Amino acid sequence: MTSINRPLVICAPEPRSLDLIFSAEKLKKLRAGYRLVETSAEDVPFLGNSILAQARYIIGQPKITSEILAKMTQLRAVLNVESNLIDNMPYDEIFQRGIHVLTTGAVFSLPVAELGIGLALDLARDITQADLDFRKGSEKWGGDGNTTSRLLSGSDVGIIGFGDLGKALRRMLAGFRCNIKVYDPWVPPSILLDLEVTPSSLDEVLELSDFIFVVASVTSENQKFITAESFASMRPGAAFILLSRAEVVDFDALIASVERGHIVAASDVFPQEPMPLDHPVRQISGFLRSAHRAGALDFSFKQMGNMVLEDLDLMDRDLPPMRCKRAERETAKRMRSRPVEKN
């Protein structure tokens, strides 16, 4: 294939970079098979009509107006490696033209689920606090150090949200033989039953669980839907593990519930990232903190590149993409997760 005949790909993957999401070998393969126009998201509209007209794919999710989209007459797919769908393009027009919007967010499900299990075990067994006590010379030996400990095995677990991450959690929890209730209004009960979890209302998940994992995406409908009343309804001492986005939770109410000693909690995400140095969440006990690092492994980023290459190959052969997750016309515009600023 001559250079001029290679498909043109606009590359604006920020906050990622091509070097981050492709191994050296896979990036060499990408460069050999495609003409790459590397640019920033904000400069995509200024690339020139000729480049826009030839673009077959976009790697990234730059803002695309209807006017810009009209110039992209050859566009087949937007491959979003930021992984949060952003309401920054005319989705109705894109879907009407048969253009795929694809996300690579599934790469994060396994590492985030693993960290979620780790946080749950830490909350159950006071692992971090026991280590800190040991360092200070105030450790409690044997049973004296287990007065608030419990088992994850055989416990009542609630999962709020049941996309890729929720399913990964379910697989990991299988070995703990937990009783799992799931709340997700976008998933039919029959699918949940097929995966051997119990379809439940939000109230049932909150009120009847020892451990609650929140892995729901932020949408136009569910911001701060877990309220002060939600926390008050939880079992005393229940563990609340927040892994998706802080915007689904009334974060001040979460902190207040932990401060009162009603529940314990862990979070990998926060309303501001980083949080102010004087914010109370940095100091309260009973709250485990992780700096939005659950999925940020090199393994995850390189999986993105692998998925992108495989789907590019399929689409080049006029086959549907299968590795990345396709955005749906009914829900794409409803997603509201903030883009990440740091990998």
N, C-alpha and C positions, 0 to 999 in steps of 0.2 A: 504494500500500500504506500503510495507516495505521500509526502508530507501534506500536500494540498488536499488529499482525499481523506486524511484522518479526521475523525469527528472532532469538533471544537468544543472544549470544556472551559467554561468560565469558573475560575477557582477563587472563591472569596469565603474561605471556611472559618473566619474568625468567630470566636476567640481561639479556635484551633489553628493549626498550621499544617501544611502538607507533610512536613517532616515529623510532626507529632502523630498523625493518624496513619501514615504509611511507613512501613519498614523501608530500608534503603532499597531492598530488592523489589518490593511492590511499587515504590515510587518510580523506580527505573522502568518498570513495566508500564505504569500509567503514562509516563512521558514518551515511551516508545509507541504506544498505541493511539495517543490523542495529541491534538494541538492544545496546549494549555495556555490560557490567558490568565495570568495571576494578577490579582488586583485586590482592592479593599471593598468591603460591602458598600461603602458610601460612594465609591467611584464607578460602580457598575453602570449607572445611568449615563455615564459620560464616555463609555467605551467606543462609541461610534456606531453608526447604523450598520456598517458592514459586519462588524464583529457580532453585534446583537442578532443580526439576521442569520448568521451562520451557526450560532450557538446551539448545540444539540443537548447539552447538559449543563447544569449549574451545580457545583459542589459548594455548599453553604446555604444560607437563607437570607440573602440581602433583600432590602425593600424593593419590591417590584410594583410599579403603578400599572394601571391599565394601558397607558400610553407606551410604556417600556415593553410590556408584554406583547402588545400588538406588533412591535418590531421584531420580536423573537419568533419568527415564522417557522423555524425548524426545531424549536424546543420540545424535548420529549420528557424531561424529568428534572426536578429540583431535588437534590440529595442533601438533606439537612443533617449536617454532622454536628451542629450545636445540640440537637436532639430535642429541644423544646419547640413545639410548633408556635410560631409567632404570628399574630394577626397583622401581617405587613404586606400582604399581597391579595389580589382579587381572586379568592379561591373559587368562586362560582365560575368565573371565566376560565380559570385553569382547568377545572374539572370538565367544563363543557368542551374544551379543546382536547380532552383526553390526555392531558399532561399529568404525569405522576408527581406527587409530592411524597417523598420517602424520608423516613427518619431512622437513625441508627441507635436510638435510645435503648434498644434491647441489650446492647453490650454492657449496660450498667446493672442489669437485673441481678446477675450472679454475685458480683462483688458487693453490691449494696445489701443484698439479702444476707450474705455472710457476716457483714459488719452488724446488721440488725440482730442476728442471732447472738453475736458477741456482746452487744449492748444488753440484750435481754438477760443473758447469763450473768453478766456483771451486776445488773440490778438485782438479780435473784440471789446472788451469793456475796454481794458486797466486795468484789474482788479489788476494785480500785481503792476503796476506803481501807481495806485490810492492808494493802501495800503501803498506803500513806501512813497508817498507824504504825506499821513495822518500822518505817524509816524514822519516825519520831520516838520510837522506843515505847509506844503505848499500845502494842498489839495485844489482842486477847486470844489465848490459846484454846484449842479444842472447841468444845461446845459453847464456851463463853463468847466465842467469835461468831456464833451462828444463831443468835437469838432472833434475828429477823430474816434468816435465810429460808429459802424454799426451793422446790424443784420446778424446772421448766417441764420436765417429763410428766406426762399425764395431766397437765394443767388445762384450764379453759383459756383458749387463745382467740382473740378477735383480730380480723384483718379488715381494714377499711380501704377499699380500692383493690381491684383484682385484675390489673393488667399484667404485663410481663413480670414486674417486680413482685406483685402479689402471688403469682403462680410459682415464682422461684422460691419465695418464702414457704409456700405450702409444701413444696418438694423437700426442702430442708427440714421442716418441722415433722415430716412423716416419721423420721427416726426417733422423735421424742414422744410419739404416740399421743399427741395433744388432741383435745376436742376443739375443732376449729370452726368458728362462725365467721361468715364473710358478709360484709355489706358493700354492695356496688350496684347502684340503680341502673348502670349501663350494661350489666351482664345478666342474661336470663337465668332463672333458678335452675333450669335443667343442666346448663353448663356447669354450674357450681356443684350440683349433685353428681355429675359425671366425674368431677375431680375430687369427690369424696370430702367435700366441705358442706357445711350447713348454711343455706341461704337465710339471712337474718336481716332484721331491721337495724337501723343505726342504734336505736335505744337498746335492743337486745345485745348488740355487740358491746356497747359501753357498760351496761349494767351487769352483764354475766361473764365478764372476762377477767382473768388474772393478769394477762399480758395483752396489750393492744398495740398492734403495728399499724401505723398510718402511712399508706403508700399511694394515696389518691393524688392524681394530677390536679392542678388548679384549673378551674373552668370559670366561665362567666356566671355560673350558678352556685358555686360552693365555697366562695371565699369566706373564711372565718365561720364555717358552718359547725365547727366543734367549739362550743361556747362554754362560758362559766357554768351554765346549767349542765352541760355534758360532763364536765369534770366532776361536778358535785354528785352526779348519778353513778359514778364509778365505784367499784368496791374499794373500801379502805385498804390502802397498801398496794393497790394495783399498779402495774408498771406500764407506762405509756411511752412508746418508742416512735419518734417522728422521723421519717426517712425521705419523704418526697419533697414537699415545699411548705415553708412556714405559713404561707398565706391561707392555708386551709384551716388554720387554728387561730383562736383568740389567744395570742401568745402571752399577753399580760395575765389572762385568766389561768393559763397553764402554770405560769410562774407562781401565781398566788396559791394555786392548789398544792403545789409542791412545798411552798413555804409553810403552809398550814400543816403539812405532814399527812395530808389526805392520800396523796399518791406519790410515787417516785417516777422519774421521767428521764429520758435520754433523747437527744436530738442531734442530727447531723446537719440541720438547716436552721436558718435564723432569719428574722424579718429584715435585718441589715447584716451584710457580710463584708467586712468584719463588724461585729457588734462594738459599740462604744466601750472603752476600757472601764468606765464606771458603771456599766449596766449591771443590775442585780443578778442577772442570770450567770454572771461570771463567778459569783460568790456563794450562792445558795447550796446547801447540802441536799442530797437526794436527787441531784440533777447531774447526769453525765453529759459532757459536751464534746462534740466532734466537729471539726472545722470544715464542713462540706467536703469531706475527703473520702466518703464511702465508695464512690465509683471511680475516683480519679487514679486509676492504675494504668501503667503503660500497656498492660494486657488489654484493657478496655479500649484504649485509643487505637491500638494497632488492629483490633478486631473491626473497628469502624472502617479502616482502609480496606480490609479484606472483603467486608460486605459490599462496599461501594464498587470495588473492582468486579466482583462476581455479578452484581446487578447490571453494571455497565455492559458486561459481556452478553448477558441475556438480552438486554434491550437492543444491543447492536444487531442481534440475530432475530429481531422482531418477536421476541418472547417476553412474557411479563416478568417484572422483577420479583424475586422470591426471598432474598435475604433481608433486605430492609423492610421496615413496616410501612405500609401505605397509609397515608392520611385519608380519612373518610370525609366525604362532602358534608355529612350531617354534623360532624363534630369539630372539624378543623378550625372553624372560626370561633369556636367556644373555648379554646384552650387559652389559658392566661398565665402560664408559668413565666417568671422573669428569666430572660436570658442570663446565662452564667457570665461572669466577668473574668474569672480565673479558672484555668484548667485544673 
